């Protein structure tokens, strides 16, 4: 039986209700394609036109303009917030993007499904991350992330909007090149016979989220009434150490993948002159202690999910091979 959309009144109604995805980046594009594959009418919203995909309508809008965002979301029963801001410009640009999408959800009455990362929790001393942990961020980006979450929860508590929040860890997959620990610096370098760049301790367990799993998880939050009003950690491949993940990469590329560690002192020195390195330095605690995302709440509610890590690595490398022409 097909799952109902939260708030639509029962099963069998999901295919005739519009889902609007704000953001056509790595996750937003995957989510829109996944929803279209389920037979759900989908509209993608972004400033610039993405590559055309079957079954996906596209509208141009600047989400920082609440009127434009609401107009682009007209007719939506579910809205997904998959926008992001340049890493060095989070404080200035990210909150206004969310405010615009929130305004669109309030105007249309749609369920708002918001994608978040894990920055808001702050360091946990290696304790697994569960949804009931307080948002106790100690970094600039973490505090911004926590404040944005607080804005969503306040709007929901006031009865202005219905929400479901899905959180994921560092992501990887086809199309992920920059802005990820497992992007070009790992998969691209491995295929080119170079060492992988890495900050922190590669022998600690670290959860990495796979983009197709993130997309499927967000779609579940938008199509199952049980998701509304709660925070969910989205499922993904099993957590292993970064070194174990690189061993899987090595098996696929046919040669060892060494690690080129970036010393903390070097990162701090570079951060003095580079805003991008400064942002990386402040979040480096995630790789200095076990960083494990507990997804048991999601899986006990919606069922087992997540792609086997070896399969996710193989699919990601296959995309990189196609992109670079590497045999």
Buried (B, 14 or more C-beta within 10 A) or exposed (E): EEBBBBBBEEEEEBEEBBBBBBBBBBBBBBBBBBBBEBEBBBBBBBEEEBEEBEBBBBBEBBBBBBEBBBBBBEEBBBBBBBBBBEBBEBEEBBBBBBBBBBBBBBBBEBBBBBBBBBBBBBBBEEEBBBBEBEBEBEBBBBBBBBBBBEBBBEBBEEEEBBBBBBBBBBBBBBBBBEBBBBBBBBBBBBBEEEBBBBBBBBEBBBBBBBBBBBBBBBBBBBBBBBBBBBBBBBBBBEBBBBBBBBBBBBEBBEEEBBBEBBEEEEBEEBBEEBEEBBBBBBBBBBBBBBBBBBBEBBBEEBEEBBBEBEEBBBBBBEBBBEBEEEE
